[in-house]
């Protein structure tokens, strides 16, 4: 029973950022918000969420120097491997990047490793996933060529060697702002923005809703025949895994100019899509370019952008002003009886002063106003 259990404001206002969960903390890197300048090469912003206290911290970066650390960017990817975060790609308003960076979450320090082999060209809007000791990169928009990609690369995170991956089967079409999600030895591709003319951007956008996966043992692409309530094609959505099921949330489709806040689940064993009804507090508004990270059965979803319903431009009713979000939501995909009971206490505004201290603490965490936590330097 998927249940929204938390909604807090006053977090980082970020769009098109990238984040990973390592132990009980979520590390959010970069992104942008409207009306900011992204033509300078300043150090990337890092926000850190303590998942136990639901408080955001901020890492001071003014003392850091580019290019020893990544410049502030959007459209990049981040994965976790052996308790470190690996950041690749992305761009600011001037340049895209193809340098790999490693962030040590214990030391709060950056490293730029020496790599070998054939690295992908600079790009943004790609996606990344980890299987064993490899980070895979697929898709994206290649700045230098001005085209969408369907290339697959991987880097061995032990030897730091890049290689272009030759695969069998039908490769998913050229696209950006897709998601890659690992289940076992398979990497699932869903969504993204493509073009009717293939790799060339002619402003004739298409949105595929077929799910495909790469069998990394056979290096073969497979597109299963699916059934059920298949979600509409979209880009800039979130994808996450719980108990070997793949979940898709939100996103945007420009063909019908629609943002989404629906939740779908794909079950690989039965090749079936389900539309998931959620419970608890009201969930996020329709949005795109948010982040979602899982810790246990909880999904931490934050940021993104949506149409500003308080703004209308009568000269072009299809182009709405966008509002960038500062909220944090927590979705529990398998809530305990304790969690459901706490939600009932909160919903009905019951007196909880006689409850055990542990329960009182949990209620306060879920209800007290959000504020910034520790500042890291």
C-alpha positions in Angstrom: 0.0 0.0 0.0 2.0 3.0 -1.3 1.5 5.8 1.2 2.7 9.4 1.2 3.8 10.0 4.8 5.8 13.3 4.7 5.5 16.7 3.0 8.0 19.3 4.1 9.0 22.7 2.5 12.0 25.0 2.6 14.4 22.5 1.0 16.8 23.3 -1.8 15.2 24.8 -4.9 16.6 22.5 -7.5 15.6 21.4 -11.0 17.4 18.8 -13.2 19.7 17.9 -10.4 21.1 14.4 -9.6 21.1 12.6 -6.3 22.1 9.3 -4.7 21.3 7.6 -1.3 24.3 6.3 0.6 23.5 4.8 4.1 21.0 7.2 5.7 21.9 10.3 3.8 20.9 11.6 0.4 23.4 13.7 -1.6 22.0 16.1 -4.2 24.4 17.6 -6.7 23.9 20.6 -8.9 20.7 21.5 -10.8 19.3 24.9 -11.5 16.4 27.2 -10.7 14.8 29.8 -12.8 16.3 33.3 -13.1 19.8 32.1 -12.0 22.9 32.6 -14.1 24.6 29.4 -15.3 27.3 31.0 -17.5 30.0 31.0 -14.9 32.2 28.0 -13.9 31.6 28.1 -10.1 31.9 24.9 -8.0 28.9 22.6 -8.0 26.3 22.9 -5.2 25.9 20.0 -2.8 22.8 19.5 -0.5 22.7 16.7 2.0 19.5 15.2 3.5 19.6 13.3 6.8 16.9 10.7 6.2 16.5 10.1 9.9 15.8 13.7 10.9 14.5 14.9 7.5 16.8 17.9 7.7 18.8 19.4 4.8 22.4 20.4 5.2 24.5 22.4 2.8 28.1 21.9 1.8 30.2 25.0 1.5 32.0 25.0 -1.8 33.4 28.6 -2.1 36.9 27.4 -1.2 36.9 24.8 -4.0 38.4 25.3 -7.4 37.1 24.2 -10.9 38.3 22.0 -12.7 39.5 20.1 -9.6 35.9 19.8 -8.7 32.8 19.7 -11.0 31.5 23.1 -12.1 27.8 23.9 -11.3 25.7 22.0 -13.9 22.4 20.4 -14.8 21.4 17.3 -16.8 24.2 15.2 -15.3 24.1 11.7 -13.8 25.2 10.4 -10.4 25.5 6.8 -9.2 26.6 5.2 -5.9 29.3 2.6 -5.8 31.1 1.3 -2.7 29.8 4.3 -0.6 31.1 6.9 -3.0 29.2 9.0 -5.5 30.3 9.0 -9.2 29.3 12.1 -11.2 29.5 12.3 -15.0 28.3 14.6 -17.8 25.9 17.5 -17.7 26.3 21.1 -18.7 26.0 24.7 -17.8 24.7 27.4 -20.2 28.2 27.4 -21.9 29.6 23.9 -22.1 28.8 20.2 -21.6 31.3 18.0 -19.8 32.6 14.4 -20.1 34.9 14.3 -17.1 34.3 11.7 -14.4 34.4 12.9 -10.7 34.2 10.9 -7.5 32.8 12.3 -4.3 33.8 10.6 -1.0 30.8 11.0 1.3 32.8 10.2 4.4 35.6 12.8 3.8 33.3 15.2 1.8 36.0 15.4 -0.8 36.2 15.3 -4.6 38.6 13.3 -6.7 39.1 13.5 -10.5 40.5 10.0 -11.4 42.7 9.3 -14.4 40.7 7.3 -16.9 41.7 5.3 -20.0 39.8 4.1 -23.1 37.1 5.7 -25.2 35.0 8.0 -23.1 31.6 9.3 -24.4 31.4 12.8 -25.9 30.2 15.5 -23.6 26.4 15.4 -23.2 23.5 16.1 -20.9 20.1 14.4 -20.4 21.6 10.9 -20.5 21.1 8.3 -17.8 23.4 6.1 -15.8 23.2 2.8 -13.9 25.5 0.4 -12.1 25.8 -3.4 -12.5 28.6 -5.1 -10.7 31.6 -2.8 -11.0 30.5 -1.0 -14.1 28.7 2.3 -14.6 26.7 2.3 -17.8 25.8 5.5 -19.7 23.0 5.6 -22.3 21.4 8.2 -24.4 21.5 12.0 -23.9 22.0 15.0 -26.1 25.5 15.4 -27.5 26.4 19.0 -27.5 29.2 18.8 -30.0 27.0 17.0 -32.6 23.7 18.7 -31.8 22.0 15.3 -31.8 20.2 12.7 -29.6 22.1 9.6 -28.8 21.4 5.9 -28.5 25.1 5.0 -27.7 25.9 2.8 -24.8 29.2 3.2 -22.9 30.5 1.8 -19.6 33.4 2.4 -17.3 35.0 -0.1 -15.0 34.9 1.7 -11.6 37.8 -0.4 -10.4 40.2 0.1 -13.3 38.7 3.4 -14.6 38.7 2.1 -18.2 36.0 3.4 -20.6 34.6 1.3 -23.5 31.9 1.6 -26.1 29.6 -1.3 -25.7 28.6 -3.4 -28.7 25.2 -5.0 -28.1 22.8 -7.4 -29.8 19.1 -6.9 -30.3 17.1 -3.8 -31.0 18.7 -0.8 -29.4 16.3 1.7 -27.8 15.8 4.8 -30.0 17.8 8.0 -29.7 16.5 10.1 -26.7 17.4 12.2 -23.8 15.9 12.7 -20.3 15.2 9.0 -20.0 15.8 6.7 -17.0 18.0 3.7 -16.5 17.2 1.3 -13.6 19.0 -1.8 -12.5 17.2 -5.0 -11.4 19.6 -7.9 -11.0 21.8 -8.1 -14.1 19.3 -6.1 -16.3 19.2 -2.4 -16.9 15.7 -1.1 -17.8 15.2 1.9 -20.1 12.0 3.9 -20.0 10.8 7.1 -21.4 12.7 10.1 -22.7 12.4 12.6 -25.5 13.2 11.6 -29.1 12.6 13.1 -32.5 10.6 11.7 -35.4 13.7 12.0 -37.6 15.9 9.9 -35.3 19.1 11.4 -33.9 18.7 14.9 -35.5 16.8 17.5 -33.4 14.1 18.9 -35.8 11.7 19.9 -33.0 9.4 17.0 -33.9 9.4 15.4 -30.5 8.3 11.8 -29.8 7.8 10.0 -26.5 8.3 6.2 -26.4 6.4 4.3 -23.7 7.9 0.9 -24.6 10.1 -0.5 -21.8 13.3 -2.2 -22.9 16.1 -3.8 -20.9 19.8 -4.7 -21.5 20.8 -8.1 -20.4 24.3 -7.3 -19.2 25.3 -11.0 -19.2 24.5 -11.5 -22.9 24.9 -7.8 -23.8 21.5 -8.0 -25.6 18.6 -5.5 -25.7 15.2 -7.0 -25.2 11.8 -5.3 -25.6 9.2 -7.4 -23.9 5.5 -7.5 -24.9 3.9 -5.8 -21.9 0.3 -5.7 -20.7 -1.7 -3.8 -18.2 -2.0 0.0 -17.6 1.0 1.1 -19.6 2.0 4.7 -18.7 2.1 7.3 -21.4 5.5 8.2 -22.8 7.2 11.0 -21.0 10.6 12.6 -20.1 12.2 14.0 -17.0 10.4 11.5 -14.8 11.7 9.5 -11.8 12.3 5.7 -11.7 13.1 3.6 -8.7 13.1 0.0 -7.6 11.6 -1.8 -4.6 11.5 -5.5 -4.2 12.5 -6.1 -7.8 9.6 -4.0 -9.1 10.2 -0.9 -11.2 8.3 2.3 -10.3 7.8 5.4 -12.5 6.6 8.7 -11.2 5.8 12.0 -12.8 7.4 13.6 -15.9 6.3 15.6 -18.9 5.0 15.1 -22.4 5.2 18.1 -24.7 2.9 16.6 -27.3 0.0 17.2 -25.0 1.8 19.8 -22.9 1.0 17.7 -19.7 3.0 17.3 -16.5 2.2 14.1 -14.5 2.1 13.0 -10.9 1.0 9.5 -11.5 2.7 6.4 -10.1 3.1 3.2 -12.2 4.7 -0.1 -11.3 6.3 -2.6 -13.8 6.6 -6.2 -12.7 9.3 -7.9 -14.8 8.2 -11.5 -14.0 4.8 -11.0 -15.5 5.6 -8.1 -17.9 2.7 -6.2 -16.5 2.2 -2.5 -15.7 0.0 -1.4 -12.8 -1.2 2.1 -12.0 -0.7 2.5 -8.3 -3.2 4.2 -6.1 -1.6 6.1 -3.2 -2.8 6.8 0.3 -1.9 9.0 3.1 -1.3 12.8 2.8 -1.8 14.5 -0.6 1.1 13.7 -2.8 3.3 15.9 -5.0 1.7 18.1 -7.7 2.4 17.2 -11.3 6.1 17.9 -12.1 9.2 17.0 -14.0 13.0 17.1 -13.4 12.7 16.1 -9.7 14.9 13.6 -7.9 13.8 10.4 -6.2 16.0 8.1 -4.0 15.1 5.0 -2.1 16.2 4.0 1.4 14.6 0.7 2.5 10.9 1.0 1.6 10.9 4.8 1.6 11.2 7.0 -1.5 12.5 10.5 -0.9 11.3 12.8 -3.7 12.3 16.4 -3.9 12.5 19.4 -6.2 11.5 19.6 -9.8 9.3 22.1 -11.7 5.7 22.5 -12.6 3.4 25.1 -14.4 2.7 28.1 -12.2 -1.1 28.0 -12.0 -1.1 31.6 -10.8 0.5 32.8 -14.0 -1.3 33.1 -17.4 0.1 34.5 -20.6 -2.9 35.2 -22.9 -0.5 35.6 -25.9 0.4 31.9 -25.6 -1.9 29.8 -23.4 0.2 26.7 -24.1 3.4 28.2 -22.6 2.9 28.5 -18.8 5.4 30.1 -16.5 7.2 27.3 -14.5 7.5 27.2 -10.7 10.5 25.5 -9.2 9.8 23.5 -6.0 11.5 23.5 -2.6 9.4 20.6 -1.2 10.3 17.1 0.0 7.9 14.2 0.0 8.4 10.7 1.4 6.5 7.8 -0.1 6.5 4.5 1.9 5.9 1.6 -0.4 5.4 -0.8 2.5 4.3 1.1 5.5 4.4 -0.5 8.9 1.4 -0.6 11.3 3.4 1.9 13.4 3.6 4.3 10.4 0.0 4.0 9.6 -1.0 4.6 13.3 1.2 7.7 13.4 -0.5 9.1 10.2 -3.9 8.5 11.8 -2.8 10.5 15.0 -1.6 13.3 12.8 -4.6 13.3 10.5 -7.1 13.5 13.4 -4.9 15.8 15.5 -5.0 13.5 18.5 -3.2 14.2 21.7 0.0 12.1 21.7 1.6 13.4 24.9 1.1 10.1 26.7 2.7 8.1 23.9 6.2 6.7 24.3 9.0 9.2 23.7 10.1 7.4 20.6 6.7 7.7 19.0 6.5 11.4 20.1 9.8 12.0 18.4 8.7 10.3 15.2 5.5 12.5 15.1 7.5 15.7 15.6 9.9 14.7 12.8 7.0 14.3 10.4 5.1 17.5 11.4 7.6 20.2 12.5 8.4 22.9 10.0 11.4 22.2 7.8 14.6 24.1 8.3 18.2 23.9 7.2 20.4 21.6 9.2 24.2 21.3 9.4 26.5 23.3 7.1 29.4 21.3 5.9 32.7 22.8 5.0 
